[in-house]
Amino acid sequence: MLLSGILLAFLSGVSFSVLGMSYKMAAARHCRAVPFTMALGLSAGVVTLFKSTTEATAWGDPHLWGLAGAVAVCFISSIPLVVLASRLGPGSLNWTVVNLALLVPLLSAPYLFHEPLLGVDALVIALFVLALVCLQRGMHAAGDTPPRRYLLYALVLTAIFVTNGTVGVAQKLKYLLLGETSTAGLAATFYLLTAVLAFSIMLARGQARMRRAEWQVGALAGLTSAGGVLSLMTALRLPAAEVFPISQGLSLVGGIALTAVLYHERFNKWKVLGVALALAVVLLAVLREPTQVWLTGLLGG
C-alpha cells in the first residue's frame, strides 16, 4: 500500500501540473471565470461519477454531502480567483501560492487526523518555503509579467491559499468520516455541485451562453483536475505529511515548467534553485521514514 500510495501521489502531482497550465491558458484565451468553472465542474463530474460506479458509495450519508458542499463552495470561489490572479500577475507566482496551501492540511494533521509530524517534516516545510522564496526572486529577476493592482492581487492570493488549503483538509477528512468508501462519489458530488453553482451564477448574470474556448479549456482542466483529485484522495490513506509534499511539489515544478515553456516565462539561476529545492521536498517525502531514522541517529536521539 505504501508504494501504490506514493505512485498515486506522483500521478496527482503530474495531473495538477497540467491543471496549472490550463488556468494560465484560460486567462490567455480570455475565458470568463465562472463559465470556465462550470465547464471544469461538469467534465470532472462526469468522469468521477462514472468512476463511482466501480466502488461502494455512501450516497445517503450526510457527511458526504456536507464535505461535498464545503468543497464546492471552495471550488466556486477558488477557480475564478486563480483565473483572475493569472490576469493580475505571473502564472508561476499564482501556481506557487496554490501549492503553498499544502501547509494547511499538513500543519492541521496532528490535531485533526492524529498523524504526528516528525523532525523531517519540519525540514520538508522549510525547504518548500525556501523553494517558494527562490522562485519568487527568480520571477522578479527574469522580468516576468509584473503584478497589477497590488492590493487586489495580494487579497486574491490570500483567498486562493485559504480555499485550496480548506479543500486539502476536506479531502483528508474523507477518511475520518467515510472510511475507504465514496472516494469517487464524493468527488463527483462536489464537482457537479460546483457546476450547478456556476451555472446558477451565469443565469443570474444573463451569461448562459458559453464560448468555445471556455468549453475546451474547461474540459481540459476538468479532466486533469478529476485525475489529480481521485489519485490524491486515494493516496491519502497514507499520512498527509507524505502525500501532500509529493503531490504539491511535483505540481509546483511541473506547473511552472509548463507555463514557462508555453508562455515564455524565462528561467534563471533562482528559478532553477527553486525547482531543485521543490524536487528535494518530493524526495524527502518519499523517503520520509528512513530520513527520520537517519536524522534521529545523527542527532543522537
N, C-alpha and C positions, 0 to 999 in steps of 0.2 A: 504493500500500500504506500510505503514511503516513496519508492521510485515512481510509481504511477502518479502520485500526488505532485511530485516535483516536475514530472513531464507535463502534467496538466497546467501547472503554474507557468511553465515556459510557454506553452501554447497560448495561454491567456495573454501573456505579455506580447507575443507576436501579433495576436489579433488586435490588441489595443493600440499597437504601433500604427497599424493601417487605419484604425479608427481616428487616431490623432491627425493623420494626414487628411482624412476625409473632412474633418472640421475645417482645416485650412482651405481645402477645396471648396467647401460650401461658402466660405467667405469670399474666396477669389471669384466664384461664379455668381456672386450676389444673390445667394439663396436667402429667402426670408427665414428667420429663425424658427418661428412656430410651424409653418408648413414643412420645413426640413425635419423638425422634431416629430411631426405626425407621420411622415414617411418612414423615418427611422423606427418609431414605435410599432407601426403596422408591420413592416417587413420583419423586424426582430420578433414580434409577437407571433406571426405565422410560423416562423422557424421553430421557436421554442414550444409553441402549442403542439406542433407535430411531434417534437421530441418527447413531450409529456405523455404521449400515448404508450411509450415504452417503459414507463416506470410508475410506481404507486404514487398517487397524488391525493392529499387530504383536502379535496375541494371544499368540504363543509367546515373546515377548521377556521375559526375566526382569526387565529394567529396568522394564517396565510394571507387573508385579506387585509389585516392590519399592517403587516410588513409590506405587502404589495402597494397599499395606498400610500404609505410613507415614502417608499422608493419612487413611486410615480410622481409624487409632488416634488421630490428632489430632481427627478429627470426633467420634468416640465420646467423647472427653474434652471437647472444646470446647463442643459444642452443649448438653449438660447443664449445663456451667459457666455458659454465657450465660443459660440459663433460671433457674438458681439465683441468679445475680447480679441478674436482674430482680426477684427476690423480696427480695433483700437491700438494694437501692438503686435510685436513679432510672435509668430506661431510657436517658436521654440520656448519663449517665456511662458506662454499660456499653457502649453503642454507640461512644462515643468511644474507649474502650480497644481494642475490636475493630479500629477503623480505624487507630489508632496503630500497630498491628502492621505496617503498611506499612514501618516503619523497618527491619525485619529483612531483607526481600529487597532493599530499597533500599541499605542500607549494605553488604550482602554482594555486591552486583552486581560491584564491581571485582575481587573475589577469586575468585568462583565463575564469573562469566559474562564476564569481561574487558570489562566495559562501564564505562569510566571515568566518574566523577562530574565534573560541570562546576561552575563557580562558581555558576551559577544554581541548581543542585541544593541547595547549602548554604542559599541563600535560601529555597527551597521548604520544606526541612526546618524551618528556623527559623520560618517563617510558620505551618506546620502545628502545631508545638508551641505557638506563641503563641495560635493559634486554640483549642487544647485548654485552655490556661490561662484564656482569656476565657470559654469555655463552662462550665468548672468554677466560676468565680467567679459567672457568671450563674445557674447552677443553685442555688448557695448563697443568692444574693440573692433568687431567686424563691421560695424555700421549697419546692423540690421534695422529694419523699419522701426523708427523711434516711436515710442508710445505717444498717443494723442490724448488730450483731456486727462491729465494725470490723476486727478482726484476720482473721477468716474472710473478710470482704469483700475485704480487701487481697490475701490469698492467692489468692482466686478470680480477681480481676482480673489478677494477675500470671500465673497459669496461662493465662488467656484470651489475654494478649499473646503468650506463648511459643508456644502451639499454633497460633494464627492466623498468626503470623509464619512458623512452620515450613511451614504449608500454602502460603503465598505463595512461599517458596523452592522447594518441590516443584513448583509449577505452572510456574515459570520453568525449572527443571531439565529439564522435559519436552523442551524444545527441544535441550538438550545431549545427552540420552540417546536420544530417539526422533525427533528432527527434526520435519518438518512433519506426520507421520502421528500417528494414535492420540489426537487431542485428545478426541473424544467417548468413545472406547473407554476411555481412562484414567479419565475422569470416571465413566463407567458402572461401571467396576470398583470404584473406591473408594466410590462411593455404595452399591452393592449389598453390598460387604463391610461397610460401616457398618451397613446394615440387618440383616445376618446377625449381626454382633456384638451389636447392640442386642437383637435377638430372643433370642439366646442368654442374655443377661443377664436378660431378662424371664422366660424359662423357669426359670433358676436361682433367681430370686426368687419364682416362683409367680405372676407377673403377666402371664400370656399374653393375657388379655382386654384389649382396647383400648376406651377411651371414645370417644364420638362426637367430642368436641372435639379429642382428640389426632389422630384421623384427619383432621379438617377443617383444623385449623391446621397440622398436619404436612404435609399435602398442599400447602397454600398455600406454606409455607416451602420445600418441596422443589422446586416449580415455579420459584419465584423464585431459589432457590439454583442450580438447574441452568442457568437462563438467564444468571445472572451469571457462573458459573464457565466456561461454554462461551465466552461473549463475552470474558472476561478472558484465558483461556488462548490464544485465537486472537489477541487483541491483543498478547500478549507476544512476538510476532515483533519488536515494537519494543523499545527499551531499557526496562528496568524503571523507570528514573527518569522516564520519560514516562508509562508506563501506570498505575503504582500511584497516583501523586498524583491523576490524573484520576478513576480509579475510586473510590478511597477518599475523596477529597474530596467527590465527589458523594454517595457512600454516607453519609458523615457528615452532610452538610447535609440530605439527604432523610430519613434515618432519624430525625434529631432533629425535623425539621418534622412528620413523620407522627405520632410519639409525642406531640409537644406538642399537636397538634390532637385526636387521638383520646383522649388520656389527660390532657388539661388541664394539661400542664406549661407554665407561663406563660413568655412571652418578656419580656426586658428589654434594656436597652442593652448589657449584657455579652454576652448570647446573640446579639444582632444583630451585634455586632462580631465574635464568634467565627465566625458563619456567613459574614460578609463576608470574613474572612481565609481561611476554607476555600475560598471561591469564587475568591479571588486565587490560591491554590495551584493550583487547576484551570486557571486562565487561564495562569499561568506555565508549567505543564506542557505545555499545548497549544502555547504559543509558546516552547518551551524553546530551540531553536537561535537564532532571531532575538534573543531576550532575551540569550543568551550573547554574541552578536556585539555587541550594544549595550553590555553591561557591560564587555566587553573594550575597546571604543573609549573608554568613559567613564573607565576606569581607566588608559588609555594602554598596554594590553597588546599 
